[in-house]
Amino acid sequence: MTRRLLLLACIAPFVFAQTPKDVRAAAKEGNITKLAAYLDARSLDTRIETVKELVALGGKDSIDPLIRATNDADPEVQIRATDGLVNFYLPGYVKQGIGSTLVRAGATIRAKFGDTNNQVIDPFVTVRPEVIGALGKLARGGASLDARANACRAIGILRGDAALDPLIEALHTKDNNVMYEALIAIQKLRDPAAGPRIVFLLRDLDDRVQMAAIETAGLLRATGGLPTLRDIVSSPRNSKVERAALFAISNMPGPEDRALFQRQLASKDDRLRAAAAEGLGRIKNPADEPALEKLWHEEDKMAPRLAAAFGLVLEGKLELGDDAPFRYLINTLNSAVWQQTAYAYLVEASREPRVLAALYGPIGQTGSPRDERIWLARVLAASGDTGTVPVLEKTSQDEDKDVAQEGLRALRSLKARLGV
């Protein structure tokens, strides 16, 4: 009898003390092991509070309990655990993750998924395989569609390449939210092997899903989707879809698309003109250089003028004079509105060794704007090679602490990508 009483005394706190108040009291002790025991509580409120406290405590010891919480039968617990796992690798995420938007009415849970989803961890951040495995499992079969969509979003943020198959499966759910989040995650993984597996969505009836599928096909250069994309441009459902399809084609153009781009240079739509300029630049036919030069000199809209500058840089125009296209792209890194576009163009262009080498001078130029050097460091991190390492090492020692910090971060990202 005495032994039985002792056993009951040991387990009593976890059998009888199952209220959120008890969880908060345990959390104050900072004992993750003790706190994690409440994940087995019968009370849903207690399990939810346990996940919240685990996330608040953080640290590497919280990862295993949060992985365990993703197996809970309740979608809110799964969503909060998912956000907590992302938060460990991307501090502060939990304040803006889907869990922060949850509204519960009885058994019904509503979450708000915004269209802004551009977060991703740095390449040098290593995520435990068990985390990606747990998120992949949720993407395949979470307790609710929102839990599945949230898991897809998390996989993209954490660069979870090993969970590509669950993301592809999520595309077949017929739920627009899940499909959209899976497509954005696939964009972030940038695995060309996924391209042929997403083209079936190019004519999806939901505008948001179709747009995401078109963008994904372009980013992954899914050439199998070109016939469909060309048909969409010929007979678009709306102007947004037409623009997206032309941009996708311009990412992977064939010689047969040259005439299409030449026609679109005269379009009244500035975005179509921009897509056409990109496409001609990537085809790299010297005969198109005069048309790009004309657009560069005469265009009064930013998108097509930037695209023309990009096309001319691809054609080999690497002069750094004040009125040169290459200098224009670099200067645009100082524009809060257009720096992301200029960054993307420079990342792609600098995959060519001669363009990459031409950027070493501007990033080290004394007196150049801070934003310009910061974004150039990011460009070099994304497209640099072993010869870029000394350049970023120098940048990491810049007198401007913000530039130096970005230089160090870029150096770590580059080394992680190169495996050195």
N, C-alpha and C positions, 0 to 999 in steps of 0.2 A: 504493500500500500504506500509506503514512504517513497519508493522509487517512482511510482505512478504520480504522486503529488509533485515530486521534483520535476518530472518530465512536463507535467501540465504547467508548472510555474515557468519553465523555460520557454514554452511555446505560447503561453497565454497572451503576451503582448501582440502577437501576430494573428491570434485567433479572435480575440475580443476587441483589441484596440484597432479598429479599422475605420476611423473617421479621418477626414482631411486635416482636422486639428492635430491628431496624433502624428500624421505624416509630417506636418510642419514642425512639430516638436522634435521628431527624429532627425529632420533635415538640419536643424540647428546644431546638432552634434557633429555634422559633417561626415557621418559614417555611411558611405555609399552602400556597403554590404547590408547593413541593417535597414537602410531605406528601401533598397531593392526588394526586400522581402514583401513589402506592401503591394508589389505588382500582382501578387496572388490573391489579393483581397476580393471578397465577393462584391463589395460595394464599388460601383462604377466611379462614383465621385472620388473615392479613395485612390483608385488606380490612376485617374486623371491627375489628381493632385500629386501623386508620386512621380509621374512623368514630368510634370512642371518643375518639381523640386530637383529632380535629377538633372534637368536641363540647366536650372539655375546654378547648381553646384558645379556642373561641368567637369572638365578634366578627363584624362584617358580612362579612368576607372568607371566613368559613366557610360562608356560605349557599349559594353556587354549588356548591362541592364536595358539600355535603350533598344538594342537589337532584339532583346527578349520581348520588349513591349510592342514591337511591330507585329508580334504573333497574337496580340490580344484580339478578342472577337469584336471589339468596339471600334468603329472608324475614327472617333475622336482621339482615342488613345494611339491608334496607328499614325494619324496625321501629326499629332504632337511629338511622337517619338521620331518620326521621319524628320521633322523640322529640327529636333534636337540633335540628331546625327549630323545634319548639314551644318548646324551652328557650331559644332566642335571644330569643323574644318574651315568654316567661314564665320568667324565670330561676329555676332550682332544680327545674324540672319533671322533668328527666331522672332525678333521684334517686327519683322516685315514679312515673315513667311505666311503660308496659308493658315497655319494654326492661329495666328493673331486675328484672323477674320471670322473665326468660327462663331456661329450662332446656333444655340441648341434649344429646341422646343420639344420636350419629351424625348421620343426616340428619333426625332427628325433633326438632322444636322445640316446646316448650310454653310458653305465656304465660298469666299469670293476670290476668283482667279482673275487677276488683272492681265492685260496683254503685255505688260512690261516684264520681260523675262530674259535679261541679258547677263545675269551673274554667272560666273564660272571661277573655280579655284585656279590658282597659279599652277603651272606645269610641275613645279618642284614640290608641290604638296602631295604626299603619298597617302592614299586612303586605304584602310584595311579591306582586304577582299571580302571579309565577312559582312561588312557594311553594305557593299555593293550587292552581295548575294541576297541580303535581307530586303533591300530596296527592289531588286529584280523580282523577288517573290511577291512583294506587294503590288508591283506593276502588273503582274500576271493575275493576281487574285486577292486584292484587298477587300476589306469588309464593305466598302462602298465604292462607287465610281469616283467620288472625290478623293478617296484614299489612294486609288490607283493613279489618278491624274497627278496627285501630289508626289507620289513616288517617282513617276516619270520625270517630273520637274527636278526632283532631287538628284536623279541619276545624271541628268545633263549638267547640273551645277558641279557635281563631284567628278565629272569626266569618267563616268562608270562604263568604260568600253566593254567590260565583261558582261554587262547587262543589255547588250544590243538586241539579243533575241527576245527578251521580254518586252522591249520597246516595240519591236516589230509586231509581236502578238497584240500589243495594246492598240495598234492601228486597226485591228479587226473587231474592236468592241462595238462599233457603231455609235459610240458616245462622242459627241463633238469635242467636249472638254478633254477627255482622255486622249483622243487622237491628236488634238492640237498640241498638248503638252509633250506627247511622245515625239511628234515631228520636230519641235523646237529642241528637244534633248538630242535627237539624232543629228540635227544641225551642229550642235556643240561637239559631238563626238567626231564629226568630220571623217567617218569611215566610208571610203568610196564603195565598199562592198554593200552598204545599205542602199545605195542608189537604185538598183534595179528592183528593190523590194518595196519602194514607196511610190513608184510611178502609177500604180493603179488608182491613186487618190488624185491624180491631176485633174479629173473632171468631177470631183466630189461636189455634191449639191450645196454644202455649207460653204459660204464665201470664205470664212476665216480658215477652215481646214484646207480648202482648195488653194488659197494664197500661200499657206505654210508649206503645202506639198510642192507647189511650183517653185518656191524659194529654195526648198531643200533639194529638189532635183537639180537646180542650177548650181548650188553650192557644192554638191557632190559630183557634179558633172555626169549626171545619169543620162548618157547619150541615148539610151533606149527610149527616153521620153520625148526626144526631139520631134518625131512626127506629130504627137499629140500637142506639144507646145506650139508648133507651127500652125496647126489647125485652130488652136485657141486664138492666136494672133489674127488669123484670117477671119474668124467669126467669134469675137469675144463676147462674153456675157455682160461685161461692163468694163469701164476704162481701167479700173484698178487691176483686174485680172489680165487685161491686155498688156499693161505695163509690166506686171510681174512676169508674164510669159516671155516677153521680149528680153527682159533682163536675164531670165534663165537661159534663153537661147544664146545671148551674148556671152555667157560664161563658158559655153562649149560650142562655139560656132564652127560650122563646116564651110567650105568654099561656096557651097550652094546658098548660104545665107547672106552672102555679100550684097546681093542685089536688094534683098529685104532691108538691110541696114542702110544702104544708100538711099532708098526711098524714104525711110523714116527720118533721115537727117533733115528733111523738109517738113516734118510733122509740126502741127501747131501745138502739140503737147510737148512741153520741155522735158518731161521724164522719158518720153519715147525717143527724143533726140539724144538724150544722155545714154540710153541703152544702145542706140545705134552707134554712137561714138565708141562706146566700150567694145562692142562687137567688132567693129572695123579695126580697132587697135589690136585686139587679140588675133585677128586673122593675119595681121602684119604683111599686108600687100602694099608694097611701096607706092603703087598707083593711087592709093587712098590718102596718102599723106597731104596732098593739096586740099582735099575736102576737110580733113581734120584741122589743118592750118587755118582755113577759112572760118570754120566754126570757132576755133580758139580765139581768133582776132575779132570776130563780129558778134559773137553770142553775148547777150546781156543777161541771161539767166545763169545762176551759179551751177546747177546740176550738170547741164550739158557742157559748160565751159570747163568744169573740173574733169568731166569724162573725156573731153577733147585733149586736155593736157595729159591725162593718163595714157590715151591712145598714142600721143606723140612721144611720150617717154618710152613706151613699148617699141616704138619705131626707131628708138636710139637717140632721141633728142635729150641729151643729158647736160646741156649747158646750164650754168648757174647764174647767168646774168639776171638783172632785176626784172626783165620782161620775158624771161624764158619759162616754158611750161613746167619744167622740172622744179624751178624755184617757186613757181606758183603753187604747186602741190605741197612743197615743204612749208611755205608761208601759211597755207590754209590750216596747218596743224595748230595755229594760234587762234582759230575761229571756234568758239564754243559750239556753234551750230553745225559746222561742216567738218570738224576735225576727225570724226569717226569715218567719214567718207574718204577723206584724204589719207587717213591711216590705212584703210583697207586697200586703197589703190597702191600705196607705197609698199605695203607688205607683199602684195602680188608681184609688183614690178621688181622688187629687190630680190626675188628668187633667181633673177638673172645676175650672175656674178658682177657684170660691169655696172649694173645699177646699184647693187649692194656696196661695192667699193666706192661709188660716187657719193654715198651717204656718210662716209667716214669723216669727210671734211666738215660738212655742216654741223654734225653733232659736237664736234670739238671746237667750233668757231667761237672765239671769245666775244662776249657781248650779245650773242644771239638770244632771243627770248626764251624764258624758262619753259613755257608750255611746249615750244618747238623742240627743245632738247629732250624733254620728258617723253614726248610722243615718238621722237626718233629712237629713243632707247627701246621703246616698246616694239617699234618696227624691227629693229635689229634683233630683239629677242625672238621675234616670230619667224624671221627669215634668215638670220645670220648663220655663219658657218664657223669653223675653228679659227679662221682669221679675224673673226669679229670679237673674240674673247678679249684681246688686249685693248680694243677700242672701248668696250664696256667696262673693263677694269679701270681705265682712265676716267671714264664718266662717273664711276662709283666713288671717285675721289674729288669730284667737283667741289668748288668752293661754295656753291649754292646747295644747302643741305637737302632741299627737295629734289633737285636734279641728282645729287649723289645717292639719295635713297632709292630713286627710281632706277638709277644705273645699277645699283646692287641687286635690286629685284630682277631687273632684266638679265643681268649676268647669271643669276641663279636659274632663271627660266631657260635661258639658252643652254647652259650646261646640262640641265635636266633633259632637255630635248635632244641634245647631241650625245648624251650618255657619257659625259666626261667629268 
